[in-house]
């Protein structure tokens, strides 16, 4: 997947830095075949100094729709050290 917008603002690459808080992220789901790509959105409660890994999947029983989700989050130790902030990410 490719991140397209965060809170309606276009991002230039797939490693966009975002401010902590609730964020709406829209991604483009690039398929492996000649089918056109699809768009999917999700809300992330972004935590400081945390990197998020996103993916997309079909909802159960639905093959023509995609949903984006957070696979995991990883504390960024260099960020924590630099800014004196501890990541608050809790895996689900």
C-alpha positions in Angstrom: 0.0 0.0 0.0 1.0 3.6 -0.5 0.0 6.4 1.9 -1.8 9.1 -0.1 -3.2 11.6 2.5 -3.0 12.3 6.2 -6.0 14.4 7.5 -6.7 15.3 3.8 -3.2 16.5 3.2 -1.2 14.7 0.4 2.1 13.1 1.6 5.1 12.9 -0.6 6.4 9.5 0.5 5.5 6.3 2.4 7.4 7.4 5.5 5.5 10.5 6.4 6.0 12.0 9.8 2.7 12.9 11.5 1.8 14.7 14.7 0.5 12.7 17.6 -3.3 12.4 18.0 -6.2 11.0 16.0 -5.3 11.1 12.3 -7.3 9.9 9.2 -4.9 8.1 6.8 -6.0 7.3 3.3 -3.9 4.7 1.4 -3.8 3.4 -2.1 -4.0 -0.4 -2.4 -1.8 -1.4 -5.3 -2.9 -4.8 -6.6 -0.5 -7.4 -8.1 -2.5 -7.8 -11.3 -3.7 -5.5 -14.1 -6.7 -4.4 -11.9 -6.9 -0.8 -11.0 -5.7 0.3 -7.5 -8.3 1.0 -4.8 -8.5 3.5 -1.9 -9.0 2.7 1.7 -9.0 4.9 4.9 -8.5 4.3 8.5 -8.1 6.3 11.7 -4.9 6.1 13.7 -4.5 7.4 17.2 -0.9 8.3 16.6 1.5 8.2 19.5 4.7 10.2 19.8 7.9 8.6 18.6 6.1 5.6 17.1 6.4 4.1 13.6 3.3 2.4 12.3 3.2 -0.4 9.7 0.1 -0.5 7.6 -1.5 -3.2 5.4 -4.8 -3.8 3.6 -7.0 -6.8 3.4 -10.4 -7.8 2.1 -13.2 -7.8 4.7 -14.5 -11.4 5.4 -16.6 -12.6 2.5 -16.0 -9.5 0.3 -13.5 -9.7 -2.6 -14.1 -6.3 -4.2 -13.5 -4.0 -1.2 -10.3 -3.3 0.8 -9.8 -2.2 4.4 -6.6 -0.7 5.7 -5.3 -1.6 9.2 -2.3 -1.1 11.5 -0.2 -4.3 11.5 2.0 -3.1 14.3 3.7 0.0 15.8 7.4 0.2 16.8 8.8 2.7 19.3 11.5 4.9 17.7 14.3 4.8 20.3 16.4 7.6 18.6 13.3 9.9 18.7 12.7 9.0 22.4 16.3 9.9 23.2 16.4 13.1 21.1 13.1 14.5 22.3 12.9 13.0 25.8 9.5 11.4 24.9 8.5 7.8 25.6 6.5 6.0 23.0 3.0 5.2 24.4 2.2 2.5 21.7 0.4 -0.5 23.0 0.2 -3.5 20.7 -3.3 -5.0 20.3 
